[in-house]
Amino acid sequence: MTAVYISDFESRTRTPEQKAWDIAATVVDPEIPVLSIADLGILRKVDVAGGDVTVTITPTYSGCPAMDAIRDDLHTAFKKEGYGDVHVDLVLAPAWTTDWMTEAGKQKLQEYGIAPPSGNSRAGGHSGPIRLSLAVKCPQCNSLNTKELTRFGSTSCKALYVCQDCKEPFDYFKVL
């Protein structure tokens, strides 16, 4: 991995919120450690007041068990950087959607062996044409000859698929 250096000018001109966002964005999802909470789209907002920080996150679903670990990791990341009080607010509305995932995050999923969500969720817009299920591309061999084994995989936001060509099972991160 190549080291990235920020010039003195760039570090002086960044706002406290931008610096704090960058710290929060280093926290990874404990269930999918190749994704940061920014990649996943659950990092919503970071506010700084003096030495105190408030981080707003939205869980992928209301009962997500990873939220406690993410909260603890945010506290650790900010304490390590010398911040005072760190508050983590969990916001359920608007509900998280896979549309909030970054393209870089989707690429990381693919490289990790999890098929990223395909298409848009159209969250809140359920009128119009009926959505059809399309083939899910195998993250191993890129084949579209795949089959869903079970609607719920290792976490409730993933389904378990198998590739009919390379015979490898894989998780598919569902469009939510």
MDAnalysis code that builds the backbone (N, CA, C; Angstrom):
import MDAnalysis as mda
import numpy as np

u = mda.Universe.empty(528, n_residues=176, atom_resindex=np.repeat(np.arange(176), 3), trajectory=True)
u.add_TopologyAttr("name", ["N", "CA", "C"] * 176)
u.add_TopologyAttr("resid", np.arange(1, 177))
u.add_TopologyAttr("resname", ["MET", "THR", "ALA", "VAL", "TYR", "ILE", "SER", "ASP", "PHE", "GLU", "SER", "ARG", "THR", "ARG", "THR", "PRO", "GLU", "GLN", "LYS", "ALA", "TRP", "ASP", "ILE", "ALA", "ALA", "THR", "VAL", "VAL", "ASP", "PRO", "GLU", "ILE", "PRO", "VAL", "LEU", "SER", "ILE", "ALA", "ASP", "LEU", "GLY", "ILE", "LEU", "ARG", "LYS", "VAL", "ASP", "VAL", "ALA", "GLY", "GLY", "ASP", "VAL", "THR", "VAL", "THR", "ILE", "THR", "PRO", "THR", "TYR", "SER", "GLY", "CYS", "PRO", "ALA", "MET", "ASP", "ALA", "ILE", "ARG", "ASP", "ASP", "LEU", "HIS", "THR", "ALA", "PHE", "LYS", "LYS", "GLU", "GLY", "TYR", "GLY", "ASP", "VAL", "HIS", "VAL", "ASP", "LEU", "VAL", "LEU", "ALA", "PRO", "ALA", "TRP", "THR", "THR", "ASP", "TRP", "MET", "THR", "GLU", "ALA", "GLY", "LYS", "GLN", "LYS", "LEU", "GLN", "GLU", "TYR", "GLY", "ILE", "ALA", "PRO", "PRO", "SER", "GLY", "ASN", "SER", "ARG", "ALA", "GLY", "GLY", "HIS", "SER", "GLY", "PRO", "ILE", "ARG", "LEU", "SER", "LEU", "ALA", "VAL", "LYS", "CYS", "PRO", "GLN", "CYS", "ASN", "SER", "LEU", "ASN", "THR", "LYS", "GLU", "LEU", "THR", "ARG", "PHE", "GLY", "SER", "THR", "SER", "CYS", "LYS", "ALA", "LEU", "TYR", "VAL", "CYS", "GLN", "ASP", "CYS", "LYS", "GLU", "PRO", "PHE", "ASP", "TYR", "PHE", "LYS", "VAL", "LEU"])
u.atoms.positions = np.array([
    [0.833, -1.176, 0.000],
    [0.000, 0.000, 0.000],
    [0.878, 1.239, 0.000],
    [0.553, 2.209, -0.810],
    [1.327, 3.433, -0.929],
    [0.916, 4.422, 0.147],
    [1.894, 5.032, 0.783],
    [1.595, 6.040, 1.805],
    [1.096, 7.307, 1.126],
    [0.128, 7.960, 1.746],
    [-0.413, 9.208, 1.230],
    [-0.012, 10.313, 2.190],
    [0.587, 11.362, 1.662],
    [1.010, 12.480, 2.486],
    [0.187, 13.708, 2.126],
    [-0.300, 14.398, 3.147],
    [-1.054, 15.621, 2.938],
    [-0.109, 16.779, 3.182],
    [-0.085, 17.708, 2.232],
    [0.803, 18.860, 2.393],
    [0.364, 19.677, 3.607],
    [1.292, 20.468, 4.153],
    [0.961, 21.321, 5.292],
    [-0.200, 22.248, 4.958],
    [-0.224, 22.778, 3.735],
    [-1.294, 23.683, 3.341],
    [-2.631, 22.961, 3.350],
    [-2.668, 21.761, 2.779],
    [-3.921, 21.015, 2.743],
    [-4.401, 20.676, 4.145],
    [-3.482, 20.323, 5.044],
    [-3.904, 19.957, 6.394],
    [-4.389, 21.183, 7.156],
    [-3.847, 22.370, 6.866],
    [-4.299, 23.598, 7.534],
    [-5.639, 24.080, 7.000],
    [-5.962, 23.788, 5.725],
    [-7.179, 24.316, 5.127],
    [-8.384, 23.390, 5.280],
    [-8.181, 22.184, 5.754],
    [-9.314, 21.272, 5.972],
    [-10.054, 21.685, 7.233],
    [-11.368, 21.585, 7.194],
    [-12.169, 21.948, 8.359],
    [-12.053, 20.872, 9.432],
    [-12.375, 21.221, 10.680],
    [-12.368, 20.202, 11.730],
    [-13.314, 19.042, 11.409],
    [-14.443, 19.341, 10.771],
    [-15.391, 18.279, 10.396],
    [-14.789, 17.347, 9.355],
    [-14.046, 17.906, 8.382],
    [-13.411, 17.055, 7.367],
    [-12.369, 16.140, 8.001],
    [-11.587, 16.697, 8.920],
    [-10.584, 15.876, 9.605],
    [-11.254, 14.778, 10.431],
    [-12.327, 15.133, 11.129],
    [-13.038, 14.151, 11.956],
    [-13.716, 13.100, 11.083],
    [-14.259, 13.513, 9.942],
    [-14.880, 12.548, 9.007],
    [-13.836, 11.513, 8.589],
    [-12.640, 11.981, 8.269],
    [-11.577, 11.072, 7.833],
    [-11.219, 10.064, 8.923],
    [-11.254, 10.504, 10.178],
    [-10.977, 9.581, 11.287],
    [-12.095, 8.551, 11.380],
    [-13.339, 9.014, 11.342],
    [-14.485, 8.095, 11.418],
    [-14.469, 7.111, 10.259],
    [-14.050, 7.568, 9.104],
    [-14.048, 6.730, 7.904],
    [-12.994, 5.629, 7.953],
    [-12.116, 5.642, 8.957],
    [-11.139, 4.551, 9.097],
    [-11.747, 3.336, 9.789],
    [-12.900, 3.511, 10.420],
    [-13.546, 2.413, 11.137],
    [-14.153, 1.451, 10.117],
    [-13.868, 0.166, 10.298],
    [-14.367, -0.844, 9.362],
    [-15.587, -1.549, 9.924],
    [-16.372, -2.097, 9.026],
    [-17.525, -2.887, 9.408],
    [-17.018, -4.208, 9.980],
    [-17.417, -4.587, 11.200],
    [-16.892, -5.820, 11.791],
    [-17.361, -7.089, 11.088],
    [-18.456, -7.018, 10.335],
    [-18.948, -8.194, 9.627],
    [-18.313, -8.338, 8.243],
    [-17.902, -7.219, 7.657],
    [-17.249, -7.232, 6.347],
    [-16.042, -6.300, 6.450],
    [-14.934, -6.790, 6.982],
    [-13.813, -5.918, 7.341],
    [-13.091, -5.227, 6.184],
    [-13.456, -5.514, 4.949],
    [-12.847, -4.785, 3.837],
    [-13.577, -3.469, 3.557],
    [-14.724, -3.265, 4.224],
    [-15.506, -2.046, 4.019],
    [-15.401, -1.124, 5.229],
    [-15.120, 0.143, 4.968],
    [-15.207, 1.124, 6.035],
    [-16.675, 1.496, 6.199],
    [-16.992, 2.142, 7.308],
    [-18.377, 2.558, 7.495],
    [-18.760, 3.648, 6.492],
    [-17.757, 4.346, 5.948],
    [-18.032, 5.320, 4.878],
    [-18.340, 4.584, 3.575],
    [-17.555, 3.539, 3.256],
    [-17.826, 2.726, 2.055],
    [-19.228, 2.145, 2.101],
    [-19.611, 1.671, 3.274],
    [-20.907, 1.035, 3.453],
    [-22.057, 2.041, 3.398],
    [-21.734, 3.300, 3.654],
    [-22.757, 4.343, 3.597],
    [-23.510, 4.535, 4.891],
    [-23.032, 3.943, 5.981],
    [-23.721, 4.134, 7.252],
    [-23.196, 5.348, 8.017],
    [-22.044, 5.878, 7.628],
    [-21.510, 7.100, 8.225],
    [-22.249, 8.270, 7.592],
    [-23.058, 8.960, 8.365],
    [-23.943, 9.985, 7.814],
    [-23.437, 11.401, 8.045],
    [-22.873, 11.663, 9.232],
    [-22.519, 13.039, 9.571],
    [-21.516, 13.037, 10.707],
    [-20.629, 14.044, 10.708],
    [-19.683, 14.220, 11.804],
    [-19.678, 15.704, 12.166],
    [-19.937, 16.003, 13.433],
    [-19.912, 17.379, 13.934],
    [-18.808, 17.505, 14.973],
    [-18.133, 18.656, 14.973],
    [-17.074, 18.919, 15.940],
    [-17.401, 20.230, 16.653],
    [-17.360, 20.198, 17.973],
    [-17.551, 21.397, 18.794],
    [-16.455, 21.402, 19.838],
    [-15.469, 22.261, 19.627],
    [-14.306, 22.261, 20.518],
    [-13.563, 20.960, 20.333],
    [-13.341, 20.239, 21.406],
    [-12.682, 18.933, 21.320],
    [-13.649, 17.771, 21.319],
    [-14.944, 18.088, 21.293],
    [-15.959, 17.039, 21.315],
    [-16.441, 16.719, 19.910],
    [-16.784, 15.452, 19.691],
    [-17.227, 14.992, 18.373],
    [-18.553, 14.259, 18.512],
    [-19.446, 14.510, 17.554],
    [-20.671, 13.732, 17.446],
    [-20.689, 13.090, 16.074],
    [-20.777, 11.771, 16.062],
    [-20.808, 11.009, 14.821],
    [-22.212, 10.418, 14.677],
    [-22.806, 10.617, 13.518],
    [-24.132, 10.084, 13.248],
    [-24.000, 8.923, 12.273],
    [-24.543, 7.776, 12.670],
    [-24.522, 6.592, 11.813],
    [-25.935, 6.028, 11.694],
    [-26.178, 5.362, 10.592],
    [-27.455, 4.699, 10.358],
    [-27.170, 3.222, 10.133],
    [-27.760, 2.342, 10.936],
    [-27.499, 0.907, 10.758],
    [-28.098, 0.391, 9.454],
    [-27.541, -0.687, 8.959],
    [-28.076, -1.281, 7.730],
    [-29.484, -1.803, 7.948],
    [-29.803, -2.195, 9.164],
    [-31.179, -2.495, 9.555],
    [-31.275, -2.272, 11.058],
    [-32.475, -2.081, 11.561],
    [-32.657, -1.611, 12.937],
    [-32.083, -2.543, 13.999],
    [-31.974, -3.811, 13.740],
    [-31.441, -4.748, 14.726],
    [-30.017, -5.173, 14.456],
    [-29.283, -4.418, 13.673],
    [-27.922, -4.806, 13.274],
    [-27.022, -4.972, 14.500],
    [-26.484, -6.177, 14.714],
    [-25.654, -6.427, 15.895],
    [-24.274, -5.767, 15.825],
    [-23.881, -5.272, 14.672],
    [-22.551, -4.670, 14.522],
    [-22.479, -3.251, 15.088],
    [-23.612, -2.636, 15.384],
    [-23.620, -1.235, 15.820],
    [-22.844, -1.011, 17.107],
    [-22.919, -1.935, 18.057],
    [-22.163, -1.767, 19.299],
    [-20.663, -1.792, 19.033],
    [-20.219, -2.705, 18.195],
    [-18.785, -2.784, 17.864],
    [-18.347, -1.534, 17.109],
    [-19.175, -1.053, 16.199],
    [-18.833, 0.163, 15.438],
    [-18.758, 1.359, 16.381],
    [-19.697, 1.466, 17.304],
    [-19.681, 2.561, 18.294],
    [-18.380, 2.517, 19.095],
    [-18.000, 1.335, 19.580],
    [-16.765, 1.194, 20.348],
    [-15.543, 1.558, 19.509],
    [-15.530, 1.122, 18.251],
    [-14.399, 1.418, 17.365],
    [-14.299, 2.911, 17.056],
    [-15.433, 3.593, 16.940],
    [-15.418, 5.048, 16.738],
    [-14.826, 5.747, 17.958],
    [-15.246, 5.333, 19.150],
    [-14.685, 5.912, 20.383],
    [-13.170, 5.723, 20.419],
    [-12.721, 4.522, 20.101],
    [-11.286, 4.218, 20.116],
    [-10.531, 5.060, 19.102],
    [-11.059, 5.177, 17.884],
    [-10.382, 5.938, 16.820],
    [-10.226, 7.408, 17.203],
    [-11.250, 7.994, 17.777],
    [-11.175, 9.413, 18.140],
    [-10.329, 9.648, 19.383],
    [-10.409, 8.773, 20.348],
    [-9.565, 8.910, 21.551],
    [-8.087, 8.818, 21.156],
    [-7.788, 7.917, 20.240],
    [-6.407, 7.746, 19.761],
    [-5.876, 9.026, 19.116],
    [-6.768, 9.799, 18.509],
    [-6.371, 11.050, 17.850],
    [-6.461, 12.251, 18.794],
    [-6.771, 12.006, 20.076],
    [-6.738, 13.067, 21.071],
    [-8.028, 13.860, 21.245],
    [-9.123, 13.364, 20.719],
    [-10.392, 14.076, 20.889],
    [-10.943, 13.822, 22.278],
    [-11.770, 14.767, 22.751],
    [-12.405, 14.643, 24.070],
    [-13.577, 13.691, 24.008],
    [-14.726, 14.204, 24.371],
    [-15.928, 13.371, 24.375],
    [-16.343, 13.015, 22.952],
    [-16.712, 11.769, 22.772],
    [-17.197, 11.282, 21.482],
    [-18.601, 10.732, 21.696],
    [-19.531, 11.279, 20.958],
    [-20.924, 10.829, 21.031],
    [-21.262, 10.171, 19.707],
    [-21.885, 9.020, 19.765],
    [-22.310, 8.324, 18.556],
    [-23.828, 8.254, 18.579],
    [-24.445, 8.910, 17.605],
    [-25.898, 8.908, 17.485],
    [-26.312, 7.903, 16.427],
    [-27.244, 7.045, 16.791],
    [-27.828, 6.081, 15.860],
    [-29.121, 6.678, 15.323],
    [-29.202, 6.859, 14.029],
    [-30.381, 7.452, 13.404],
    [-31.012, 6.414, 12.483],
    [-32.293, 6.144, 12.690],
    [-32.990, 5.118, 11.918],
    [-33.751, 5.680, 10.717],
    [-33.940, 6.984, 10.669],
    [-34.685, 7.579, 9.550],
    [-33.869, 8.722, 8.965],
    [-33.713, 8.758, 7.668],
    [-34.235, 7.774, 6.729],
    [-33.498, 6.447, 6.864],
    [-34.200, 5.386, 6.523],
    [-33.621, 4.051, 6.611],
    [-32.473, 3.901, 5.621],
    [-31.449, 3.162, 6.045],
    [-30.290, 2.914, 5.191],
    [-30.719, 2.155, 3.936],
    [-30.044, 2.416, 2.860],
    [-30.272, 1.723, 1.601],
    [-28.926, 1.423, 0.957],
    [-28.869, 0.367, 0.187],
    [-27.624, 0.034, -0.517],
    [-27.248, 1.118, -1.520],
    [-28.165, 2.008, -1.843],
    [-27.842, 3.138, -2.719],
    [-26.786, 4.042, -2.084],
    [-26.657, 3.993, -0.761],
    [-25.684, 4.837, -0.061],
    [-24.272, 4.259, -0.108],
    [-24.105, 3.017, -0.538],
    [-22.772, 2.426, -0.633],
    [-21.979, 3.135, -1.724],
    [-20.685, 3.303, -1.488],
    [-19.841, 3.927, -2.499],
    [-19.498, 2.918, -3.586],
    [-19.160, 3.421, -4.748],
    [-18.712, 2.532, -5.833],
    [-17.428, 1.810, -5.418],
    [-16.554, 2.516, -4.703],
    [-15.318, 1.878, -4.210],
    [-15.666, 0.740, -3.254],
    [-16.681, 0.933, -2.416],
    [-17.115, -0.114, -1.503],
    [-17.649, -1.325, -2.241],
    [-18.422, -1.094, -3.287],
    [-18.949, -2.207, -4.079],
    [-17.813, -2.978, -4.752],
    [-16.808, -2.253, -5.208],
    [-15.649, -2.901, -5.826],
    [-14.885, -3.739, -4.789],
    [-14.751, -3.202, -3.568],
    [-14.081, -3.952, -2.498],
    [-14.833, -5.236, -2.172],
    [-16.171, -5.170, -2.166],
    [-16.966, -6.379, -1.939],
    [-16.659, -7.428, -3.001],
    [-16.666, -7.001, -4.253],
    [-16.402, -7.899, -5.381],
    [-15.043, -8.580, -5.211],
    [-14.027, -7.776, -4.892],
    [-12.674, -8.317, -4.731],
    [-12.574, -9.253, -3.527],
    [-13.423, -9.054, -2.524],
    [-13.439, -9.869, -1.317],
    [-14.186, -11.184, -1.521],
    [-14.934, -11.268, -2.618],
    [-15.674, -12.495, -2.914],
    [-17.149, -12.424, -2.587],
    [-17.656, -11.221, -2.341],
    [-19.081, -11.013, -2.104],
    [-19.641, -10.236, -3.287],
    [-20.681, -10.763, -3.901],
    [-21.298, -10.055, -5.018],
    [-21.952, -8.782, -4.487],
    [-21.580, -7.618, -5.024],
    [-22.167, -6.367, -4.539],
    [-23.617, -6.227, -4.995],
    [-24.367, -5.344, -4.329],
    [-25.745, -5.135, -4.763],
    [-25.765, -4.621, -6.198],
    [-26.720, -5.093, -6.956],
    [-26.832, -4.652, -8.345],
    [-28.124, -3.860, -8.498],
    [-28.037, -2.719, -9.105],
    [-29.217, -1.885, -9.293],
    [-29.437, -0.964, -8.116],
    [-30.500, -0.189, -8.199],
    [-30.866, 0.762, -7.155],
    [-32.055, 0.237, -6.379],
    [-32.138, 0.634, -5.131],
    [-33.217, 0.144, -4.276],
    [-34.539, 0.835, -4.548],
    [-34.483, 2.027, -5.080],
    [-35.681, 2.856, -5.261],
    [-36.394, 3.027, -3.933],
    [-35.604, 3.175, -2.868],
    [-36.158, 3.310, -1.517],
    [-37.191, 4.426, -1.486],
    [-38.341, 4.109, -0.959],
    [-39.406, 5.087, -0.847],
    [-40.194, 5.271, -2.125],
    [-39.754, 4.669, -3.218],
    [-40.447, 4.838, -4.491],
    [-40.926, 3.515, -5.028],
    [-41.888, 2.915, -4.391],
    [-42.346, 1.581, -4.776],
    [-43.493, 1.610, -5.777],
    [-43.747, 2.739, -6.378],
    [-44.771, 2.765, -7.416],
    [-44.094, 2.579, -8.765],
    [-44.846, 2.223, -9.745],
    [-44.283, 2.061, -11.076],
    [-44.079, 0.613, -11.424],
    [-43.121, 0.347, -12.299],
    [-42.910, -1.028, -12.779],
    [-42.545, -1.987, -11.649],
    [-42.914, -3.222, -11.816],
    [-42.571, -4.269, -10.864],
    [-41.125, -4.661, -11.091],
    [-40.362, -4.730, -9.995],
    [-38.952, -5.103, -10.100],
    [-38.822, -6.596, -10.337],
    [-37.960, -6.961, -11.266],
    [-37.688, -8.362, -11.552],
    [-36.340, -8.746, -10.964],
    [-36.215, -9.989, -10.565],
    [-34.921, -10.469, -10.102],
    [-34.058, -10.777, -11.315],
    [-32.877, -10.205, -11.331],
    [-31.940, -10.458, -12.408],
    [-30.839, -11.385, -11.907],
    [-30.091, -11.915, -12.814],
    [-28.997, -12.815, -12.434],
    [-27.966, -12.058, -11.599],
    [-27.386, -12.747, -10.649],
    [-26.331, -12.202, -9.811],
    [-25.006, -12.736, -10.339],
    [-24.077, -11.823, -10.599],
    [-22.786, -12.213, -11.162],
    [-21.890, -12.829, -10.100],
    [-21.296, -13.964, -10.425],
    [-20.364, -14.643, -9.526],
    [-19.123, -13.769, -9.325],
    [-18.732, -13.490, -8.075],
    [-17.549, -12.667, -7.844],
    [-16.240, -13.407, -8.129],
    [-16.314, -14.730, -8.326],
    [-15.104, -15.512, -8.600],
    [-14.781, -15.575, -10.096],
    [-15.808, -15.906, -10.914],
    [-15.551, -16.117, -12.347],
    [-16.378, -15.197, -13.253],
    [-17.197, -14.326, -12.668],
    [-18.043, -13.361, -13.394],
    [-19.168, -13.995, -14.201],
    [-19.480, -15.235, -13.953],
    [-20.568, -15.905, -14.647],
    [-21.911, -15.378, -14.128],
    [-22.886, -15.310, -15.015],
    [-24.247, -14.968, -14.615],
    [-25.089, -16.227, -14.385],
    [-24.490, -17.389, -14.542],
    [-25.172, -18.663, -14.348],
    [-25.107, -19.030, -12.865],
    [-25.878, -18.289, -12.057],
    [-25.860, -18.476, -10.613],
    [-27.259, -18.799, -10.107],
    [-27.307, -19.328, -8.897],
    [-28.583, -19.742, -8.322],
    [-28.613, -19.386, -6.841],
    [-29.735, -18.837, -6.394],
    [-29.902, -18.537, -4.981],
    [-30.145, -19.834, -4.216],
    [-29.341, -20.050, -3.162],
    [-29.526, -21.223, -2.316],
    [-30.460, -20.909, -1.154],
    [-30.267, -19.737, -0.568],
    [-31.121, -19.307, 0.531],
    [-31.176, -17.795, 0.557],
    [-32.326, -17.238, 0.852],
    [-32.540, -15.789, 0.844],
    [-31.729, -15.093, 1.927],
    [-31.402, -15.809, 3.003],
    [-30.631, -15.211, 4.087],
    [-29.320, -15.957, 4.240],
    [-28.222, -15.200, 4.147],
    [-26.888, -15.778, 4.216],
    [-26.272, -15.570, 5.581],
    [-24.979, -15.236, 5.601],
    [-24.250, -15.091, 6.857],
    [-24.740, -13.915, 7.692],
    [-25.363, -12.935, 7.063],
    [-26.060, -11.855, 7.764],
    [-27.370, -11.634, 7.018],
    [-28.319, -10.970, 7.652],
    [-29.632, -10.831, 7.023],
    [-29.617, -9.916, 5.798],
    [-28.559, -9.143, 5.610],
    [-28.486, -8.285, 4.425],
    [-27.825, -8.997, 3.242],
    [-27.486, -10.269, 3.425],
    [-26.881, -11.037, 2.340],
    [-27.683, -12.310, 2.064],
    [-27.642, -12.762, 0.825],
    [-28.240, -14.035, 0.420],
    [-27.104, -14.966, -0.001],
    [-27.324, -16.262, 0.100],
    [-26.304, -17.235, -0.281],
    [-26.618, -17.765, -1.675],
    [-25.635, -17.651, -2.561],
    [-25.754, -18.108, -3.949],
    [-24.687, -19.145, -4.230],
    [-24.859, -19.852, -5.350],
    [-23.826, -20.748, -5.855],
    [-23.707, -20.503, -7.351],
    [-22.480, -20.544, -7.831],
    [-22.235, -20.392, -9.266],
    [-22.379, -21.773, -9.910],
    [-23.176, -21.869, -10.959],
    [-23.390, -23.131, -11.651],
    [-22.191, -23.489, -12.541],
    [-21.339, -22.503, -12.848],
    [-20.182, -22.774, -13.699],
    [-18.951, -23.176, -12.892],
    [-18.519, -22.320, -11.945],
    [-17.313, -22.655, -11.169],
    [-17.644, -23.425, -9.887],
    [-18.942, -23.569, -9.593],
    [-19.444, -24.349, -8.450],
    [-19.125, -23.737, -7.093],
    [-18.646, -22.483, -7.065],
    [-18.300, -21.836, -5.802],
    [-19.519, -21.170, -5.177],
    [-19.735, -21.384, -3.874],
    [-20.790, -20.630, -3.179],
    [-20.272, -19.213, -2.889],
    [-21.190, -18.260, -2.797],
    [-20.792, -16.892, -2.471],
    [-21.976, -16.143, -1.882],
    [-21.651, -15.106, -1.110],
    [-22.670, -14.219, -0.576],
    [-22.997, -13.164, -1.611],
    [-24.253, -12.741, -1.632],
    [-24.707, -11.620, -2.458],
    [-25.274, -10.585, -1.509],
    [-24.729, -9.379, -1.558],
    [-25.222, -8.285, -0.723],
    [-26.493, -7.773, -1.384],
    [-27.637, -8.050, -0.761],
    [-28.934, -7.757, -1.363],
    [-29.166, -6.256, -1.534],
    [-29.916, -5.896, -2.552],
    [-30.334, -4.512, -2.740],
    [-31.421, -4.241, -1.713],
    [-31.171, -3.290, -0.855],
    [-32.127, -2.948, 0.205],
    [-32.504, -1.482, 0.099],
])
